């Protein structure tokens, strides 16, 4: 069999060679650092074997696949430690996540943070023993017998739900044996730094009809220094939490009367409207027409679109005049109806239709999280109807738009190409063509990208943009999707140059993604210190006493007349208190007005970062702020 490496080189092996041998043949130093490999898109551990021709990429801890292997093993070590400390525990599932690992547990003892140290100490003790992580293939009967004897009901249920022909594998660390597909580390020795993070409730299998389990979250690293860096970053993230800042800056609130439905306050609406008004202008300059489609549409439409078969569990339904209707989870079918309301010639294409559409999707209550995971949100959707020959150029334009958007806010980003999922609609040939078209567009743009196997939408593959914020966290945000399926389902047509009816291609594009989520990302990225053009209050005018209030008001009026958002703090409080409060509110500029300012007509300007400038001309100050707004300058 042939093993192909990322640099294009290749080597021949006998079938059944271990990942560790292939890696060691590249370099013994690489083998020492490696945790496994990605083989034909599948993550394998070093002890796993390769049986056929394969693309082969070694992964280390810094790779997301390496972290997945590392943290999956850490979750088993945590379960082993809990078994030692709490022998009556019943174990459910313990996967790795993008940010660490967790295990769902069923036991009488209710965990509190004071329990964490004992579990951490036991985990470190286990890891230090350099115990091998052994993969064991076992028959279904043997696996069921083992877990029934151990009283591990959740494992028995999982085994019974596996397909009859599926191979059963278990992994053994010391005295702990767990049902698991893997992959894992070769041994426990690489896990040097461990921290338990939190405890939460989680229904078994996410079903509120099932028992509530305890979900214990943790993180682990190869070095103590990595853990210390993580803790520092986590503390910074807590300071930036958009839910906390949203309350402090009076941007939005959440209420029991509408769980998962955010309430935006005046300050939040200023932020939102400035963001959307700017983006509307950008899209107008790029040839988009804006539409608005209904939130509720009849059920038959969702059958036709494919959402009924592939997405109905996430939808809300209602009845109108004895008819069945659904609250839209996506905007695409409404846009299609707009396209279909007129006949189109090839000369009309591409047609670019943008919509700030409000959608509703059912999320489990335990998954709700501020503005990041809600049940209603606004998408900056756009649907482009084009000729197949125009697809590449339109994708190029969308990528350029994405770059302009994200660079405006100082985001770095990476790109993933998400391919056909298991639950897909349409013909395989159309999917292959769609994936090929997106790959070619990215490669012609010379953009580095990774493949995210099986994570496309049910109607087409997609390009996903992952933003990196000010403290190094990544957020999946924008998406570009290529769709041959919905034009077919809705019989979309245009008339070609020969007078024949042809099928257009449909591109879906959302770059802010969820407006609410993007706002949450902005709040955390800037830690509430918004660029001037977005700030709810741009200038705070602070008279030192009532004696100078009239002059302060005249300054505030002049700034307001120039189109700036100004607040006059005329309270009978000390100046220092007013300045501190303005700083807490992250206001960009503070103007302290006293006798000197009234006499000279000049301003004392204090910036949000504490920098002060004296004797500033009012008109020059206004001009400088307008320039800052125009350039969308990012400042501390």
HELIX and SHEET records of a PDB file:
HELIX    1   1 UNK A   19  UNK A   26  1                                   8    
HELIX    2   2 UNK A   28  UNK A   33  1                                   6    
HELIX    3   3 UNK A   64  UNK A   85  1                                  22    
HELIX    4   4 UNK A  113  UNK A  115  5                                   3    
HELIX    5   5 UNK A  116  UNK A  128  1                                  13    
HELIX    6   6 UNK A  140  UNK A  149  1                                  10    
HELIX    7   7 UNK A  153  UNK A  161  1                                   9    
HELIX    8   8 UNK A  204  UNK A  206  5                                   3    
HELIX    9   9 UNK A  224  UNK A  240  1                                  17    
HELIX   10  10 UNK A  242  UNK A  248  1                                   7    
HELIX   11  11 UNK A  256  UNK A  258  5                                   3    
HELIX   12  12 UNK A  266  UNK A  285  1                                  20    
HELIX   13  13 UNK A  299  UNK A  305  1                                   7    
HELIX   14  14 UNK A  307  UNK A  311  1                                   5    
HELIX   15  15 UNK A  312  UNK A  314  5                                   3    
HELIX   16  16 UNK A  332  UNK A  340  1                                   9    
HELIX   17  17 UNK A  346  UNK A  348  5                                   3    
HELIX   18  18 UNK A  365  UNK A  367  5                                   3    
HELIX   19  19 UNK A  388  UNK A  390  5                                   3    
HELIX   20  20 UNK A  391  UNK A  408  1                                  18    
HELIX   21  21 UNK A  428  UNK A  444  1                                  17    
HELIX   22  22 UNK A  485  UNK A  489  1                                   5    
HELIX   23  23 UNK A  515  UNK A  525  1                                  11    
HELIX   24  24 UNK A  546  UNK A  548  5                                   3    
HELIX   25  25 UNK A  549  UNK A  561  1                                  13    
HELIX   26  26 UNK A  575  UNK A  584  1                                  10    
HELIX   27  27 UNK A  595  UNK A  600  1                                   6    
HELIX   28  28 UNK A  618  UNK A  631  1                                  14    
SHEET    1   A 5 UNK A  10  UNK A  12  0                                        
SHEET    2   A 5 UNK A   2  UNK A   5 -1                                        
SHEET    3   A 5 UNK A  54  UNK A  59  1                                        
SHEET    4   A 5 UNK A  36  UNK A  39 -1                                        
SHEET    5   A 5 UNK A  42  UNK A  45 -1                                        
SHEET    1   B 2 UNK A  17  UNK A  18  0                                        
SHEET    2   B 2 UNK A  49  UNK A  50 -1                                        
SHEET    1   C 3 UNK A  90  UNK A  91  0                                        
SHEET    2   C 3 UNK A 100  UNK A 106 -1                                        
SHEET    3   C 3 UNK A  96  UNK A  97 -1                                        
SHEET    1   D 4 UNK A  90  UNK A  91  0                                        
SHEET    2   D 4 UNK A 100  UNK A 106 -1                                        
SHEET    3   D 4 UNK A 212  UNK A 221 -1                                        
SHEET    4   D 4 UNK A 193  UNK A 203 -1                                        
SHEET    1   E 3 UNK A 134  UNK A 138  0                                        
SHEET    2   E 3 UNK A 168  UNK A 173 -1                                        
SHEET    3   E 3 UNK A 176  UNK A 179 -1                                        
SHEET    1   F 2 UNK A 252  UNK A 253  0                                        
SHEET    2   F 2 UNK A 263  UNK A 264 -1                                        
SHEET    1   G 8 UNK A 289  UNK A 290  0                                        
SHEET    2   G 8 UNK A 351  UNK A 360  1                                        
SHEET    3   G 8 UNK A 376  UNK A 386 -1                                        
SHEET    4   G 8 UNK A 505  UNK A 514 -1                                        
SHEET    5   G 8 UNK A 474  UNK A 483 -1                                        
SHEET    6   G 8 UNK A 462  UNK A 468 -1                                        
SHEET    7   G 8 UNK A 412  UNK A 418 -1                                        
SHEET    8   G 8 UNK A 450  UNK A 452  1                                        
SHEET    1   H 3 UNK A 296  UNK A 298  0                                        
SHEET    2   H 3 UNK A 323  UNK A 327 -1                                        
SHEET    3   H 3 UNK A 316  UNK A 320 -1                                        
SHEET    1   I 2 UNK A 494  UNK A 495  0                                        
SHEET    2   I 2 UNK A 501  UNK A 502 -1                                        
SHEET    1   J 5 UNK A 566  UNK A 568  0                                        
SHEET    2   J 5 UNK A 539  UNK A 543  1                                        
SHEET    3   J 5 UNK A 589  UNK A 593  1                                        
SHEET    4   J 5 UNK A 603  UNK A 607 -1                                        
SHEET    5   J 5 UNK A 612  UNK A 616 -1                                        
END                                                                             
